[in-house]
Amino acid sequence: MSRHSLRHRDLSRLRRRVLLRFTRYSAQIKDDSSGFLPMDDDAISSKSVEVEGGSKHQCASTSSRLNGTPRSFYFSPKISPNLEIKTSKGPALVSPRTNEILAHIIMATMESLIGLVNRIQRACTALGDYGGADSALDSLWDALPSVVVVGGQSSGKSSVLESIVGRDFLPRGSGIVTRRPLVLQLHKTDGGEEYAEFGHMPHRRFTDFSLVRQEIQDETDRITGKSKQISPIPIHLSIYSPKVVNLTLIDLPGLTKVAVEGQPESIVEDIEKMVRAYVEKPNSIILAISPANQDIATSDAMKLAKEVDPSGERTFGVLTKLDLMDKGTNALDVLEGRAYRLQHPWVGIVNRSQADIMKNTDMIYARQREQEYFYTSPDYGHLASKMGSVYLAKLLSQHLESVIKAKIPGIIALINKGIEEMEAELDRLGRPIAVDEGAKLYTILELCRAFDKIFKEHLDGGRPGGDRIYGVFDNQLPAALRKLPFDRHLSLPNVRKIVSESDGYQPHLIAPEQGYRRLIEGALTYFRGPAEASVDAVHFVLKELVRKSIGETEELRRFPALQSTLAAAATEALEKFRVESKKTVSRLVEMESSYLTVDFFRRLPQESEKLGPGSGPGRAPSPGDRRNPPSSDRRHPPSSSDRGNPTDPLGDRYGDEHFRRIGSNVSSYINMVSETLRVTLPKAVVYCQVKEARQNLLHYFYTEIGRKEGKQLGELLDEDPSLMSKRQDLAKRLELYKGARDEIDAVVWVRS
């Protein structure tokens, strides 16, 4: 039975029975072909296992039901043809058929991990996430393990990549040829034709690799132009072939020390900055390429790798051009780790010569010659099995798989965190609006209700601002009333003038009633100013609260047109309330002048009698005090001295004391009216403005909005283009993260 048919026919059935879970646990396993780690229930609970001998492997736990009994075990990437699972109840026998299916599932899972990372990387690039970007969200690209190829110009970097692929496909030339990162994704196939696909041209297959080279050059020029500028935006190239291993490589511009003609002076720093941004990521695997015919101490690639990875845990060293070293010399000190020690073994490569490139020598033939060189070399023959581009590709593929497995939990955690953050941000920005008219109307009404709720909270004290209305009544209005110019209006000359003019040719007989009325009416007109000022002050506060409420309504932020329309409608309603309020307060003032409080003046003579004569300047003299002599002298007219100063034209009618008494009486009455208005004006303003705003602020708007058609409603829901763009980007990124999570679930966890 073929492996392909086994996967497709039996995998679906086994998925219902087996659940593979990746964990971070490390265990000791025997360094043989067993592959599976015996583990009992106690070991599972303690998350630690002791097995004799061996090296450490990153393992994954598996839970299943075998022979009807729940079992748990760990496995390593190495699969055994004979599987025995031990539990606390003894060994669990596994049939050869189940063993075979398990082995294929696990191997399929391991091989598809690199493909999974490849797909996520391509999607990240399509969304503009290629690492290092300033964003509120963590970069998913940065979390994905990848092999970063670093080397100086003319170090043989391109030749190494072509040798790994087995195809001649990279642009060549002098100076900086690679001016954009090239994400090279290799996919091993079971057979068939070799072909390539670009991320920016997903529906076109390239079988002629000379056209691949040309498209790389053309796509580079599309971003950087014909100049020698560089760009951090990567090119994605996928190659499908039975001659490659599953591997992802990122080819970067070659490090250089001098800018050549046509390049900016900053090109050296720009390239190093770009390369450093990739190799500094803790999830990157550094493939540092150095030519063997140069001193390793001067290698730009190794110098940079040493800076970002001083322990050498992430660095693989590659020596090229071994065949071009001076006769009698070799690079054994480097390859055997004596001159420059790394955690991983050095690998030597023999590239095609320039003559081979010019003659278009077949890459497969070049690989064979490379192997022959190492096996027949007296210097490197003992290392031949661990030299060459074929070995390098397998080494990198296996290591990349192990790194991906180790990073899976962190990637899943990052994805879940990103999904939560993006969903919360989309909720804040608002979901897309339905296109039908009813849904649009419903959305607008819901937005208006949200605004109205916040506005009422400001008025009722749930949010700040409503207290400013009380401040108008408690501070501003009393202060304005105290500043009214009653002292000037009721000054002695003005009282005398108004009273005398009111009498006309016939002086008053008992009390100057018309004078009183004119004095009071004139004084009451001053109250109109503070009354209308209170209306305007409250109107201003209400307008500010409308503005604040619109700004605080999160749901409205995405609809600037609706914000403007809503603000205009609310302002128009407030203006109507203000007009009505001014009419009301004016009526209150006019009512005070249209009907005077008679009882107030009836009490004045009684109060004067209680006070008695000579009770002060405020005492109103009786008419007999000035005009009627005692009864015994009524027949005798008063003397000129009794009438007052003869030079004063009014002196023969009234004395100063009499006018002072009139002014004092009017002032007392005005004070009484002022106290009354101080109490009634706020009531009128609140009733006409505040209460109406609270209950009917959007009443007219609701009436008008119900008459609008679908197109007009749609115009109100037009959004800020930048906000729409942000939501679209978030939605695409969210879709990417969810898709990545689902793919990880499908690849890593075979769900039961």
C-alpha angles and dihedrals in degrees: 000000000000123000091236094055091045093057097048100040103036103027095073091052093048093048088070090058108036130058116193115197126185115222137177094238119124121206139184113250132176112264094236137085097290092101095178122085115224108229132174130207094262091053090052092053092048093044090220130097132190116205121165119264130333138097131289119272131182104241138190125221123233128196122193145145109255120181088353093300125108109247135179129200143156128235137195127212090264110087124208123217087218115048126193121177119201123205135173087270094053136269117340110219115226120197118237089244093056090043092054093048092048091051093051092046092052094045091048089051093052094047093049094053093080090046089052092054089047092055093047091049092052091050091048091053091049088056094048095255108130098141135273095053121142104247140143087234124069113252113255089199090062091053094055116093115235141160112252116202113215128179145130124262112286091015091124094254096141092046091054091053093047091048091052090050095040092226137099102232112127125100115254134198145106124305122007108352099162103063099158130042111265114211102204112195116189120200121190113219131193091240142300132099123341114237142160133221131194123219091229091049103040096162099053124082120205115208094163104073093197085068088051089058091050093048091052089054093045094047090049090052091049090066104028099029123222091308124098093253121133130225132200092217105109129225114224117216122176120193121194116198141136088228097065135069125233102273143137120213129179112208113203132191113280117260112252137184103204133043112233128210113301094023125107117249090245094059093102092055092040093055093045090049091052094046092045091052089060100041095044092065109104091223095057124102110215118220101192112194120198130170114245093218090067130067109270089219089067095048111129091204095052092044092055092042090052091053096051098031107030093167092052093228093131099035129097114189120215124189116202132187094036088152091058097058119118114276113270094025131098141178099236093122089061099038092049092048100246099115096038119011122209132174089242127052122265116245125210121215132193109203130198113276122243088256090054090051093049090049090047092235113199112261094222089055089048090054091053092050089050092054091046090052093056097041093049096040114107089209101046104023093106089055097043095110090059098042134084139052094281092057091043092054093050092045093051093044093053093045093047090052092051092048092049090051091051092048097046095094091051092047091050091049091050092048093049091048091049092049091052093048094046094047090050091049092048089051088052093047092043132243123272116283122245116246101228120099096239093053091049092051091047091050092051092049091048090051090049091050090051090052093045091052093054091045091054090048088058091051096044097047101257087115129025122268107061091086089068089072090057088049089060091056098038100043115008099046097046090046091051091049091052091053096056111122097243092135090064093042092050097040115134096252092048093047091049091048096048095043093048093047090049092055093055114183093334112067116217115267103211111357131000096247095165090049090052091051094049093047092049095044091049091050093048092057088069090066092067092074098056091041094056091040089058090052091051093046093053090045090055091050091050092050090051090050090052090051093048093046092053090050092048094049100097093193092059097054093085093055111062092168092055090045091056093045092047092048091049092049092048092047091049091051092048090051090055090049090050093052091050092046092052090052090051097049090045089054090052091055092044091050090057091054096041095060122025121208101255096191090064091062094039089060093053098080090045092052090048092054090049091052094048130207120323092019093143143285093301092063112111109226116230118245090250091059091069110015106028119061120204115293092254090059102039092112091059118074117230119263123253090256089059091054093055132238109353091207091063109085089211096038092093090060109041143006127225092252091060093053091046089055091051092049091048092051093049091047090053090050092048090051089054091050090047091055090048093051092045087062101037101041094065090049091053093046093048092047095048100037116014098039092043091048090050094050107027108021094123099025094109091041091054090051093051096043091056089061096053123104128231095268093051091047089050091054090055089054094050106129135216104274092226090053092049090050091049092050092048091050091048092047092051092046091048090051089050093051094047091047090049091050091050092048092050089050091050094046102037103029118048096200122218 
